[in-house]
Amino acid sequence: MVEQHVAVETDGPVAVVILDRPERRNAYTPLMGGQLGAALVELDADPAIRAIVVTGRGEHFSVGADLDVDWRERGAHDVESLDDPATAPWNLATPIIGAINGDAIGVALTWAMQWDIRVVAEDARLAFSFNRIGIIPDRNSTWLLPRLIGFSAAMDLLLTGRTITGSEGHRLGLATRLVPAGAVLEEAVGIARDIAVRCAPVSVSVTKRLMYEFLEETDRVHAYNYERRTLNWVRTLGETLRGIAAFKSRGAPKWGTEKSVRIPAELR
């Protein structure tokens, strides 16, 4: 049997993916990387799952690469190649929320930066520690981090590899929300459930897609008009009426779309 380094639990429309090597402080292995990626893609394909939370088993999120793995072997890195961009976290329709319940070091942190929302423990230790072990930052972090927290702060964290607390990470913009360690998973699941119940599937997936596309858009007028055309199209799908009806009745919305609906190409 294949050893399992990742576990998946579901509760209605919310799935929790768990990095599951607590005896190794959830240290990253190629097997873990492959299983995490596969779990996210599989859950994204399930129309019943509206939001995904990723956390670590025990006290740590993940302390980074398992140093007992021979990382000089080329095969150890195959899982990290983005051969199918459609499977990248930012291209999945389902919101992904990182519940960083403890230390997130190296690849664990660059993983989490690819997700949409990050709930971080106040006393968690965070570090892009790559240069301290003679490699460079991975998982698109040299492209993404300057866009998220600014060039100067990103240069500081990536060049020095220094360790910061969750509190400093929140101040810099790495963390979306900051809570005590024991409350991280509950907070993240609460966000996931709020999205799953209160927000329309198609509008959530379209909002996520536009946000990531516009990270690369330099024409503000084009972005404005593309957004407007997309908004007008979303209005035709009936969710606005359902949302207004639920608001007036103070009940839970009964949505009629699925997250897999894609923006029509002619709107671009």
C-alpha positions as YAML, in Angstrom:
chain: A
units: angstrom
residues:
- id: 1
  name: MET
  ca: [0.00, 0.00, 0.00]
- id: 2
  name: VAL
  ca: [1.11, 3.55, -0.74]
- id: 3
  name: GLU
  ca: [1.90, 5.48, 2.40]
- id: 4
  name: GLN
  ca: [-0.50, 8.36, 2.97]
- id: 5
  name: HIS
  ca: [1.06, 11.71, 3.80]
- id: 6
  name: VAL
  ca: [-2.21, 13.62, 3.29]
- id: 7
  name: ALA
  ca: [-5.68, 12.96, 4.70]
- id: 8
  name: VAL
  ca: [-9.00, 14.38, 3.54]
- id: 9
  name: GLU
  ca: [-12.12, 14.94, 5.64]
- id: 10
  name: THR
  ca: [-15.40, 16.38, 4.38]
- id: 11
  name: ASP
  ca: [-18.32, 17.95, 6.20]
- id: 12
  name: GLY
  ca: [-21.07, 18.89, 3.78]
- id: 13
  name: PRO
  ca: [-19.76, 21.51, 1.33]
- id: 14
  name: VAL
  ca: [-16.44, 21.98, 3.14]
- id: 15
  name: ALA
  ca: [-13.38, 19.75, 2.75]
- id: 16
  name: VAL
  ca: [-10.37, 19.77, 5.06]
- id: 17
  name: VAL
  ca: [-7.08, 18.52, 3.64]
- id: 18
  name: ILE
  ca: [-4.58, 17.59, 6.35]
- id: 19
  name: LEU
  ca: [-0.80, 17.36, 6.01]
- id: 20
  name: ASP
  ca: [-0.49, 14.14, 7.94]
- id: 21
  name: ARG
  ca: [3.02, 13.36, 9.16]
- id: 22
  name: PRO
  ca: [2.84, 14.69, 12.72]
- id: 23
  name: GLU
  ca: [5.70, 12.47, 13.87]
- id: 24
  name: ARG
  ca: [7.92, 14.41, 11.38]
- id: 25
  name: ARG
  ca: [6.24, 17.76, 12.09]
- id: 26
  name: ASN
  ca: [4.49, 17.32, 8.73]
- id: 27
  name: ALA
  ca: [7.76, 17.64, 6.85]
- id: 28
  name: TYR
  ca: [7.29, 17.80, 3.09]
- id: 29
  name: THR
  ca: [8.05, 14.81, 0.87]
- id: 30
  name: PRO
  ca: [7.51, 14.33, -2.88]
- id: 31
  name: LEU
  ca: [4.73, 11.91, -1.95]
- id: 32
  name: MET
  ca: [3.04, 14.57, 0.16]
- id: 33
  name: GLY
  ca: [3.33, 17.07, -2.67]
- id: 34
  name: GLY
  ca: [1.75, 14.69, -5.15]
- id: 35
  name: GLN
  ca: [-1.03, 13.69, -2.78]
- id: 36
  name: LEU
  ca: [-1.82, 17.29, -1.85]
- id: 37
  name: GLY
  ca: [-2.01, 18.37, -5.49]
- id: 38
  name: ALA
  ca: [-4.19, 15.39, -6.40]
- id: 39
  name: ALA
  ca: [-6.51, 16.01, -3.43]
- id: 40
  name: LEU
  ca: [-7.06, 19.65, -4.40]
- id: 41
  name: VAL
  ca: [-7.82, 18.74, -8.01]
- id: 42
  name: GLU
  ca: [-10.16, 15.91, -7.01]
- id: 43
  name: LEU
  ca: [-12.07, 18.10, -4.55]
- id: 44
  name: ASP
  ca: [-12.30, 20.88, -7.11]
- id: 45
  name: ALA
  ca: [-13.95, 18.43, -9.51]
- id: 46
  name: ASP
  ca: [-16.62, 17.58, -6.93]
- id: 47
  name: PRO
  ca: [-19.58, 19.99, -7.38]
- id: 48
  name: ALA
  ca: [-20.68, 19.36, -3.79]
- id: 49
  name: ILE
  ca: [-17.44, 20.82, -2.35]
- id: 50
  name: ARG
  ca: [-17.67, 24.60, -2.23]
- id: 51
  name: ALA
  ca: [-14.54, 25.45, -0.22]
- id: 52
  name: ILE
  ca: [-11.32, 23.69, 0.79]
- id: 53
  name: VAL
  ca: [-9.24, 24.18, 3.95]
- id: 54
  name: VAL
  ca: [-5.64, 22.94, 4.18]
- id: 55
  name: THR
  ca: [-4.03, 22.49, 7.59]
- id: 56
  name: GLY
  ca: [-1.40, 20.43, 9.40]
- id: 57
  name: ARG
  ca: [-1.92, 17.56, 11.83]
- id: 58
  name: GLY
  ca: [-0.81, 18.38, 15.36]
- id: 59
  name: GLU
  ca: [1.08, 21.50, 16.43]
- id: 60
  name: HIS
  ca: [2.74, 22.32, 13.12]
- id: 61
  name: PHE
  ca: [1.52, 23.23, 9.67]
- id: 62
  name: SER
  ca: [4.73, 21.93, 8.08]
- id: 63
  name: VAL
  ca: [8.39, 22.56, 8.86]
- id: 64
  name: GLY
  ca: [9.30, 22.34, 5.17]
- id: 65
  name: ALA
  ca: [11.25, 19.76, 3.21]
- id: 66
  name: ASP
  ca: [12.14, 16.52, 4.95]
- id: 67
  name: LEU
  ca: [15.92, 16.77, 5.16]
- id: 68
  name: ASP
  ca: [16.28, 13.00, 5.18]
- id: 69
  name: VAL
  ca: [15.13, 12.88, 1.54]
- id: 70
  name: ASP
  ca: [17.94, 12.96, -1.04]
- id: 71
  name: TRP
  ca: [16.86, 16.14, -2.81]
- id: 72
  name: ARG
  ca: [19.71, 15.83, -5.32]
- id: 73
  name: GLU
  ca: [17.70, 13.12, -7.07]
- id: 74
  name: ARG
  ca: [15.91, 14.65, -10.05]
- id: 75
  name: GLY
  ca: [12.89, 12.40, -9.49]
- id: 76
  name: ALA
  ca: [12.32, 14.01, -6.12]
- id: 77
  name: HIS
  ca: [11.36, 17.26, -7.86]
- id: 78
  name: ASP
  ca: [9.17, 15.93, -10.67]
- id: 79
  name: VAL
  ca: [5.99, 16.59, -8.69]
- id: 80
  name: GLU
  ca: [6.86, 20.29, -8.50]
- id: 81
  name: SER
  ca: [6.75, 20.87, -12.28]
- id: 82
  name: LEU
  ca: [3.59, 22.58, -13.48]
- id: 83
  name: ASP
  ca: [2.96, 20.40, -16.51]
- id: 84
  name: ASP
  ca: [-0.78, 21.09, -16.49]
- id: 85
  name: PRO
  ca: [-1.50, 24.75, -15.57]
- id: 86
  name: ALA
  ca: [-5.21, 23.94, -15.20]
- id: 87
  name: THR
  ca: [-4.34, 22.08, -11.98]
- id: 88
  name: ALA
  ca: [-2.57, 25.05, -10.39]
- id: 89
  name: PRO
  ca: [-4.33, 26.24, -7.22]
- id: 90
  name: TRP
  ca: [-5.08, 29.66, -8.71]
- id: 91
  name: ASN
  ca: [-6.83, 28.02, -11.69]
- id: 92
  name: LEU
  ca: [-9.11, 25.84, -9.57]
- id: 93
  name: ALA
  ca: [-12.67, 27.10, -9.19]
- id: 94
  name: THR
  ca: [-12.90, 26.22, -5.49]
- id: 95
  name: PRO
  ca: [-11.62, 28.72, -2.89]
- id: 96
  name: ILE
  ca: [-8.67, 27.31, -0.94]
- id: 97
  name: ILE
  ca: [-8.03, 28.51, 2.60]
- id: 98
  name: GLY
  ca: [-4.77, 27.83, 4.39]
- id: 99
  name: ALA
  ca: [-5.20, 27.11, 8.11]
- id: 100
  name: ILE
  ca: [-1.61, 27.67, 9.19]
- id: 101
  name: ASN
  ca: [-1.91, 26.31, 12.70]
- id: 102
  name: GLY
  ca: [1.83, 26.36, 13.45]
- id: 103
  name: ASP
  ca: [5.24, 26.66, 11.84]
- id: 104
  name: ALA
  ca: [5.28, 27.01, 8.04]
- id: 105
  name: ILE
  ca: [8.81, 26.87, 6.67]
- id: 106
  name: GLY
  ca: [10.19, 26.85, 3.13]
- id: 107
  name: VAL
  ca: [8.02, 24.92, 0.70]
- id: 108
  name: ALA
  ca: [5.19, 24.81, 3.23]
- id: 109
  name: LEU
  ca: [4.98, 28.59, 3.13]
- id: 110
  name: THR
  ca: [5.32, 28.90, -0.65]
- id: 111
  name: TRP
  ca: [2.54, 26.33, -0.94]
- id: 112
  name: ALA
  ca: [0.28, 28.40, 1.28]
- id: 113
  name: MET
  ca: [1.01, 31.60, -0.64]
- id: 114
  name: GLN
  ca: [-0.61, 30.03, -3.72]
- id: 115
  name: TRP
  ca: [-3.95, 29.71, -1.92]
- id: 116
  name: ASP
  ca: [-6.65, 32.34, -1.69]
- id: 117
  name: ILE
  ca: [-6.97, 33.09, 2.03]
- id: 118
  name: ARG
  ca: [-4.54, 32.37, 4.87]
- id: 119
  name: VAL
  ca: [-5.49, 32.12, 8.54]
- id: 120
  name: VAL
  ca: [-2.30, 32.11, 10.59]
- id: 121
  name: ALA
  ca: [-1.50, 31.42, 14.23]
- id: 122
  name: GLU
  ca: [-0.12, 34.44, 16.05]
- id: 123
  name: ASP
  ca: [2.96, 32.58, 17.29]
- id: 124
  name: ALA
  ca: [3.59, 30.51, 14.17]
- id: 125
  name: ARG
  ca: [7.11, 30.73, 12.76]
- id: 126
  name: LEU
  ca: [7.17, 31.59, 9.07]
- id: 127
  name: ALA
  ca: [10.24, 31.54, 6.84]
- id: 128
  name: PHE
  ca: [11.16, 31.45, 3.16]
- id: 129
  name: SER
  ca: [14.35, 29.72, 4.28]
- id: 130
  name: PHE
  ca: [15.62, 28.57, 0.88]
- id: 131
  name: ASN
  ca: [18.79, 30.64, 0.61]
- id: 132
  name: ARG
  ca: [19.87, 29.41, 4.03]
- id: 133
  name: ILE
  ca: [20.17, 25.89, 2.66]
- id: 134
  name: GLY
  ca: [21.65, 26.86, -0.70]
- id: 135
  name: ILE
  ca: [18.63, 26.82, -3.02]
- id: 136
  name: ILE
  ca: [16.26, 29.47, -4.34]
- id: 137
  name: PRO
  ca: [12.63, 30.15, -3.43]
- id: 138
  name: ASP
  ca: [10.16, 27.92, -5.24]
- id: 139
  name: ARG
  ca: [6.53, 27.54, -6.31]
- id: 140
  name: ASN
  ca: [6.32, 30.84, -8.14]
- id: 141
  name: SER
  ca: [7.16, 32.85, -5.01]
- id: 142
  name: THR
  ca: [9.61, 35.17, -6.78]
- id: 143
  name: TRP
  ca: [6.72, 36.17, -9.10]
- id: 144
  name: LEU
  ca: [3.90, 36.19, -6.58]
- id: 145
  name: LEU
  ca: [5.32, 37.53, -3.33]
- id: 146
  name: PRO
  ca: [6.24, 41.02, -4.63]
- id: 147
  name: ARG
  ca: [2.69, 41.36, -5.95]
- id: 148
  name: LEU
  ca: [1.21, 40.41, -2.59]
- id: 149
  name: ILE
  ca: [3.36, 42.30, -0.10]
- id: 150
  name: GLY
  ca: [5.42, 44.70, -2.22]
- id: 151
  name: PHE
  ca: [8.88, 44.41, -3.75]
- id: 152
  name: SER
  ca: [10.92, 45.64, -0.80]
- id: 153
  name: ALA
  ca: [9.31, 43.39, 1.81]
- id: 154
  name: ALA
  ca: [9.45, 40.41, -0.54]
- id: 155
  name: MET
  ca: [13.14, 41.01, -1.27]
- id: 156
  name: ASP
  ca: [13.86, 41.11, 2.46]
- id: 157
  name: LEU
  ca: [12.08, 37.84, 3.24]
- id: 158
  name: LEU
  ca: [13.31, 35.93, 0.19]
- id: 159
  name: LEU
  ca: [16.96, 37.05, 0.28]
- id: 160
  name: THR
  ca: [17.51, 36.67, 4.01]
- id: 161
  name: GLY
  ca: [15.32, 33.63, 4.61]
- id: 162
  name: ARG
  ca: [14.76, 35.04, 8.09]
- id: 163
  name: THR
  ca: [12.08, 33.69, 10.40]
- id: 164
  name: ILE
  ca: [9.16, 35.90, 11.33]
- id: 165
  name: THR
  ca: [6.14, 35.38, 13.56]
- id: 166
  name: GLY
  ca: [2.59, 35.02, 12.36]
- id: 167
  name: SER
  ca: [1.96, 38.50, 13.78]
- id: 168
  name: GLU
  ca: [4.66, 40.05, 11.60]
- id: 169
  name: GLY
  ca: [3.40, 38.01, 8.65]
- id: 170
  name: HIS
  ca: [-0.04, 39.53, 9.17]
- id: 171
  name: ARG
  ca: [1.41, 43.03, 9.31]
- id: 172
  name: LEU
  ca: [3.27, 42.44, 6.05]
- id: 173
  name: GLY
  ca: [0.24, 40.93, 4.31]
- id: 174
  name: LEU
  ca: [1.24, 37.25, 4.23]
- id: 175
  name: ALA
  ca: [-1.61, 36.36, 6.56]
- id: 176
  name: THR
  ca: [-5.21, 37.28, 5.80]
- id: 177
  name: ARG
  ca: [-6.40, 36.73, 9.36]
- id: 178
  name: LEU
  ca: [-4.46, 36.29, 12.60]
- id: 179
  name: VAL
  ca: [-5.80, 34.23, 15.51]
- id: 180
  name: PRO
  ca: [-4.46, 32.16, 18.43]
- id: 181
  name: ALA
  ca: [-3.08, 28.78, 17.37]
- id: 182
  name: GLY
  ca: [-5.95, 26.82, 18.88]
- id: 183
  name: ALA
  ca: [-8.52, 28.82, 16.93]
- id: 184
  name: VAL
  ca: [-6.91, 28.61, 13.46]
- id: 185
  name: LEU
  ca: [-8.79, 25.61, 12.07]
- id: 186
  name: GLU
  ca: [-12.13, 26.73, 13.49]
- id: 187
  name: GLU
  ca: [-11.66, 30.18, 11.94]
- id: 188
  name: ALA
  ca: [-10.66, 28.76, 8.57]
- id: 189
  name: VAL
  ca: [-13.56, 26.30, 8.48]
- id: 190
  name: GLY
  ca: [-15.90, 29.11, 9.46]
- id: 191
  name: ILE
  ca: [-14.73, 31.16, 6.49]
- id: 192
  name: ALA
  ca: [-15.10, 28.15, 4.21]
- id: 193
  name: ARG
  ca: [-18.62, 27.42, 5.43]
- id: 194
  name: ASP
  ca: [-19.64, 31.06, 5.11]
- id: 195
  name: ILE
  ca: [-18.53, 31.06, 1.46]
- id: 196
  name: ALA
  ca: [-20.15, 27.68, 0.83]
- id: 197
  name: VAL
  ca: [-23.54, 28.68, 2.22]
- id: 198
  name: ARG
  ca: [-23.84, 32.42, 1.72]
- id: 199
  name: CYS
  ca: [-22.09, 33.00, -1.61]
- id: 200
  name: ALA
  ca: [-23.20, 31.90, -5.07]
- id: 201
  name: PRO
  ca: [-21.03, 29.18, -6.63]
- id: 202
  name: VAL
  ca: [-20.62, 30.88, -10.00]
- id: 203
  name: SER
  ca: [-19.93, 34.35, -8.62]
- id: 204
  name: VAL
  ca: [-17.28, 32.98, -6.25]
- id: 205
  name: SER
  ca: [-15.45, 31.07, -8.97]
- id: 206
  name: VAL
  ca: [-15.67, 34.01, -11.39]
- id: 207
  name: THR
  ca: [-14.41, 36.45, -8.75]
- id: 208
  name: LYS
  ca: [-11.44, 34.20, -8.04]
- id: 209
  name: ARG
  ca: [-10.63, 33.82, -11.74]
- id: 210
  name: LEU
  ca: [-10.79, 37.57, -12.43]
- id: 211
  name: MET
  ca: [-8.63, 38.37, -9.41]
- id: 212
  name: TYR
  ca: [-5.82, 36.13, -10.61]
- id: 213
  name: GLU
  ca: [-6.13, 37.15, -14.25]
- id: 214
  name: PHE
  ca: [-5.93, 40.82, -13.31]
- id: 215
  name: LEU
  ca: [-2.63, 40.27, -11.46]
- id: 216
  name: GLU
  ca: [-1.16, 40.23, -14.97]
- id: 217
  name: GLU
  ca: [-3.45, 42.78, -16.64]
- id: 218
  name: THR
  ca: [-1.83, 46.16, -17.29]
- id: 219
  name: ASP
  ca: [-4.73, 47.73, -19.21]
- id: 220
  name: ARG
  ca: [-7.06, 49.09, -16.55]
- id: 221
  name: VAL
  ca: [-9.77, 50.12, -19.01]
- id: 222
  name: HIS
  ca: [-9.81, 46.63, -20.54]
- id: 223
  name: ALA
  ca: [-10.07, 45.14, -17.05]
- id: 224
  name: TYR
  ca: [-12.94, 47.48, -16.21]
- id: 225
  name: ASN
  ca: [-14.94, 46.59, -19.31]
- id: 226
  name: TYR
  ca: [-14.17, 42.86, -19.11]
- id: 227
  name: GLU
  ca: [-15.36, 42.89, -15.51]
- id: 228
  name: ARG
  ca: [-18.53, 44.76, -16.52]
- id: 229
  name: ARG
  ca: [-19.31, 42.33, -19.34]
- id: 230
  name: THR
  ca: [-18.77, 39.43, -16.98]
- id: 231
  name: LEU
  ca: [-20.98, 40.98, -14.31]
- id: 232
  name: ASN
  ca: [-23.77, 41.46, -16.86]
- id: 233
  name: TRP
  ca: [-23.45, 37.80, -17.89]
- id: 234
  name: VAL
  ca: [-23.53, 36.58, -14.28]
- id: 235
  name: ARG
  ca: [-26.77, 38.53, -13.81]
- id: 236
  name: THR
  ca: [-28.41, 36.38, -16.48]
- id: 237
  name: LEU
  ca: [-27.82, 33.20, -14.46]
- id: 238
  name: GLY
  ca: [-30.47, 33.95, -11.85]
- id: 239
  name: GLU
  ca: [-28.31, 33.98, -8.74]
- id: 240
  name: THR
  ca: [-28.89, 37.67, -8.07]
- id: 241
  name: LEU
  ca: [-32.63, 37.10, -7.67]
- id: 242
  name: ARG
  ca: [-31.99, 34.09, -5.43]
- id: 243
  name: GLY
  ca: [-29.56, 36.05, -3.30]
- id: 244
  name: ILE
  ca: [-31.95, 39.00, -2.92]
- id: 245
  name: ALA
  ca: [-34.82, 36.67, -2.03]
- id: 246
  name: ALA
  ca: [-32.72, 35.00, 0.68]
- id: 247
  name: PHE
  ca: [-31.65, 38.38, 2.04]
- id: 248
  name: LYS
  ca: [-35.25, 39.56, 2.29]
- id: 249
  name: SER
  ca: [-36.44, 36.34, 3.91]
- id: 250
  name: ARG
  ca: [-33.38, 36.12, 6.18]
- id: 251
  name: GLY
  ca: [-32.99, 32.50, 5.09]
- id: 252
  name: ALA
  ca: [-30.16, 30.50, 3.55]
- id: 253
  name: PRO
  ca: [-29.85, 31.05, -0.21]
- id: 254
  name: LYS
  ca: [-30.84, 28.21, -2.53]
- id: 255
  name: TRP
  ca: [-28.27, 28.64, -5.27]
- id: 256
  name: GLY
  ca: [-28.84, 27.30, -8.76]
- id: 257
  name: THR
  ca: [-25.37, 27.38, -10.35]
- id: 258
  name: GLU
  ca: [-22.20, 25.33, -10.04]
- id: 259
  name: LYS
  ca: [-18.65, 26.48, -9.44]
- id: 260
  name: SER
  ca: [-17.49, 24.82, -12.66]
- id: 261
  name: VAL
  ca: [-19.26, 27.39, -14.87]
- id: 262
  name: ARG
  ca: [-16.63, 29.23, -16.94]
- id: 263
  name: ILE
  ca: [-16.64, 32.79, -18.23]
- id: 264
  name: PRO
  ca: [-17.62, 32.73, -21.92]
- id: 265
  name: ALA
  ca: [-14.62, 33.38, -24.16]
- id: 266
  name: GLU
  ca: [-16.44, 36.13, -26.10]
- id: 267
  name: LEU
  ca: [-16.57, 38.32, -23.00]
- id: 268
  name: ARG
  ca: [-12.81, 38.76, -22.86]
...
